[in-house]
Each structure stands twice: as structure tokens, then as C-alpha cells.
Amino acid sequence: MPSTLPPGVGDTLAETVSGFVLDPAPAAHTLTNWRVLARTAERDLDAARLAEAHLDAVTTLADLRVPAVPPASLWGVWAAGGPGTGLRALPHADAWYLTGTRAWCSGADRCTHALVTAEGPDGGRLFAVDLADAGVTRGEDSWRGLGMRGCGTAEVHFTATRARPVGEPGEYLWRPRFWHDAIGVAAAWFGGAVGVSAPLRDRLAGDHGDEHDAAHRGRVEAALGAAAAALRAAAAAIEAPASAAEPVATARRRALSVRATVEAAVEVVLRSTGRATGPRPLAHDAEHARRVADLEVYVRQSHAERDLAALGRLAAQLDGPGPRGIRL
């Protein structure tokens, strides 16, 4: 993947994407790439969010046997639905065309290409779209919240937009690599949590702070340590050659578990940092206030208790009755 990106994407985003190791196969460098994401997320969650989507797209294209992405391109992955935002794909002659609206398109203001899900006559499919196509128009930016405001998220409208099918119908979702890539989001959450904890860490530097501060720091240390261990273990499993052929249920269980572990750590960091430092950093440190607002929005990309319920049902199905399950 070339290190250059189109003008206007932002220095931090360009630096992050340039730091990914994608050859000969992205999955072989999972931990390296997650570390790149986490380091960026410590200081800029907007850039990390867009870089994670680009990494997801490149990994997906490689897994679904699509040739290398065009040079100097930035990719989004736009698969979220919404009321009244159906997107249809229809074949005509030797090509496919998309018509409809896709909501929640992060990077709509700077991505050059996107992977987009749409319903075709043969079921749900994934398509690659060149966003320079005349049939692509960006809707009004309706984002009103402060958190993740810099991601350029908007609706995107497609009118007879030429698209290239990626994989077979349904294949996008039913792959181990789909769930492997889903953990990349958690790596960005982790980095965001490290960044948010900075005022608490600074408070105890040089032997400042009291025992309450130390207790909060200890709670944060334990939570982030568990999250980091979960991410490292997941990366090791994904980097193993056999991971591409593992059952989808195994990959999904791992992803849901790691994401839940990191999400719990994020909640500990937000709560303990706030309780230890009080309102001052939120009121007088604009960078910290932005990091908190960004992280609180970004972590809601989790489905919270719905994901926990899915994990519980999946664990029960895979383990069955009796004393089975997680072991040391």
C-alpha cells in the first residue's frame, strides 16, 4: 500500500495509514497495525476511526480476493442501516449499479472509495465504489454532537452508481476475517482510553495525589492491563496461519469477548479518571474534554448488552452443558 493519500485527509490520518503494514498479507501484521491504531487513538480518535475503517477495507478486499487497492486512496466501510435508507443493487449487462441512501458514512467528506453493503436480487452483497462517480452525492451533515464530530459522517446518496461486487452474496458477513477485523475497533477504543486517563496519570506523577487517586489509578491500571492482554492474545490467534479457516463461531466468540473486555476497561477509565480529577480537566483542558466526548460516542459502536447476550448464547451453544468453557 503506498504511503501517500489524497490531499486534505489530515496529517494524523495520513501518518496512521502510512504506518500500517499490509504486505504480504494484512492479517500477518495484526498486532503491529492495532498498535498503530491505538497510538493514534491516544491523541485523535477521529483520525483513528477513519484509519480503522481503511484498514478494515484493505483487509476485507485482500480476504475476498480483490486486487490491491488503487494508490493514493482512502477507503470507508459503510454498512450501517437506518430508517428509510434502503440501498439496492441491480445488475445490468456486465455491471452492477447502486441506488438509494446509506446512513452513517464516516469519512464521507474525504474518502475516495468505499465498501458498501446493498441488497441485490440474490441477497445482501458487498460492493466497492469509486466515490468520484457522478452518481454519488453527499447529503447534509446532520451531526450535532461534540463527540466524533471530526469524522465527517453524513448520509450518502447513490443514483445508478456503478459498483464492483466483492465476494459472493452473504460472504462478507460469514467469514472469520469479518470478526477478526471487528476487534480492530476495540484497539482504537483502548488507545482512546489510554489518552483519556492522562490527567489521572499526571496527577500521581512525582508522588502527587492522595490514596483515593492512587486507588483510581490502580483500578485503571488493572482494567487497561486486562484489555491489552486480551488484544494481544487475539492478535496472536489471528496471526496464526490456521485462523482464516477457523469456524466463524469461534472467531465471533473471540471478537465479542475482546470487545466486551475493552469496553469494560473504557468505562472504568472514564469513571475513575473523572472521579479522581473532578471537573477541572473537563472544564479547562480542551484536548481532554474532546477526548472524553469522542470516546463516549465511539465506544457506543458496541451494541452493549445486546452483544453480551449474543456472547452468552454463543458460549452456551459452543460449550454445551457441564463444566466446559474458558480455562487457564
Stockholm file with secondary structure:
# STOCKHOLM 1.0

chainA/1-328         MPSTLPPGVGDTLAETVSGFVLDPAPAAHTLTNWRVLARTAERDLDAARLAEAHLDAVTTLADLRVPAVPPASLWGVWAAGGPGTGLRALPHADAWYLTGTRAWCSGADRCTHALVTAEGPDGGRLFAVDLADAGVTRGEDSWRGLGMRGCGTAEVHFTATRARPVGEPGEYLWRPRFWHDAIGVAAAWFGGAVGVSAPLRDRLAGDHGDEHDAAHRGRVEAALGAAAAALRAAAAAIEAPASAAEPVATARRRALSVRATVEAAVEVVLRSTGRATGPRPLAHDAEHARRVADLEVYVRQSHAERDLAALGRLAAQLDGPGPRGIRL
#=GR chainA/1-328 SS CCSCCCTTSCHHHHHHHHHCCCSSCGGGGHHHHHHHHHHHHHHCHHHHHHHHHHHHHHHHHHHTTCCCCCTTCCEEEECCCCTTCCEEEEEETTEEEEEEEEEEETTTTTCSEEEEEEEETTEEEEEEEETTSTTEEECCCCCCSSTTGGGCCEEEEEEEEEEEEESSTTTTTSSHHHHHHHHHHHHHHHHHHHHHTHHHHHHHGGGCSCHHHHHHHHHHHHHHHHHHHHHHHHHHHHHSGGGGGSCHHHHHHHHHHHHHHHHHHHHHHHHHHHHHHTTHHHHHCHHHHHHHHHHHHHGGGSCTHHHHHHHHHHHHHHHCSSSCSCCC
#=GC SS_cons         CCSCCCTTSCHHHHHHHHHCCCSSCGGGGHHHHHHHHHHHHHHCHHHHHHHHHHHHHHHHHHHTTCCCCCTTCCEEEECCCCTTCCEEEEEETTEEEEEEEEEEETTTTTCSEEEEEEEETTEEEEEEEETTSTTEEECCCCCCSSTTGGGCCEEEEEEEEEEEEESSTTTTTSSHHHHHHHHHHHHHHHHHHHHHTHHHHHHHGGGCSCHHHHHHHHHHHHHHHHHHHHHHHHHHHHHSGGGGGSCHHHHHHHHHHHHHHHHHHHHHHHHHHHHHHTTHHHHHCHHHHHHHHHHHHHGGGSCTHHHHHHHHHHHHHHHCSSSCSCCC
//
